[in-house]
Amino acid sequence: MVSRNENELNFGGNPLDAALQATNEWPEDGKETVNCCPVCGGKERSVVHASLTDRIFFCAPGVWILHRCDACGCGYVDPRPTPSAIGLAYAEYYTHTLDKNEVFLSNTSPLGKRFIPMRNGYLNARFPRLGMFPSNPLGSLIMKLFPATRALAERDVRHLPAPADGAKLLDIGCGSGAFVRRAISLGYLAEGLEFDAAAVAAAANEGIPVKEGSLPDTGLPTANFDVVMLSQVIEHLHDPMAALREIHRLLKPGGLFWLATPNMDAPGHVHFGADWRGLEPPRHLVLFSPKALNLALEQAGFVGVEFKPPGAVSHWFYRASHRISMNQKPEANISLPSDLTKLARREDQLSLRNPLVGEELVVVARKPEI
Ligand SMILES: [Zn+2]
């Protein structure tokens, strides 16, 4: 759900939004208390940030407190918007951020650009139906020597295995279906689920199969999918445990679950504090630590939990966080100072060996075989 195209936002807004923003108060009857950790139920907690405001899209009113569960390290906003009021926080969020074409991360980074034919050769060998061009057939061998570029390429295909014939994939919170289209090109029978009707319509215009719906009650059949994906969604949900249990229900026995979400314990969070891009108050209701995510997946019935390198995502988080620290709006053209660029590069390198120390947590897990 998080778009990296912040620059495309329009701050026009409607009169109601403008009035709410002017008062900077969230309606009292649109708040609810949480009181305990949404993952482990622990009551002991510490305040991490006492007065967060929306300095990302500047569209959500209110001042928010982020707590951290002392037991599992999960971060959560409390009090938080009610499910019926949360739409106020998305006033400028969705309709302007419908990416038709999800880009290859490895096309956009300077590191990845140098290796496009190798990257394509590597992915073509992984996914025989893909047929990317230009392609160097030595890519599958040579990419083994370049782990950072390989990590980007793997992130671009969300660490998927080559599909068995007829393998069914569901991307939940797929926006206008850019990754659904990619998964189809990889050989999956892929479809998407998205709650934003405008995004569903945009997908339909492109001929991408996306249904309208949301977690935790998808209404989809039990044990129907070989793969379910959840990219940048779980942090937005009021009941992440119910969502994980629903995904478990949707998967066939032995089915694969892939998830990406900001890392509560990210070095960027430590460095930037309340200015960290991953916080995104009050749209991000829950921020997982590695420990909390592991626990949540196990509690929902998943096995074989494996964290993957997030790829070179630190520069994007650092630049957005730096922009927030300067109190600039998303359209501001801010470059990252060289000391922070070095820190971001170092973090990307470290996260290749230890996926728990990146800006995002990327994880795969399986529903047990019967
Ligand atoms: Zn907890």
Residues whose N, C-alpha, C, O or C-beta is under 5 A from the ligand:
A	BS01	ZN	C37 V39 C40 G41 G42 C69 A71 C72 G73 C74
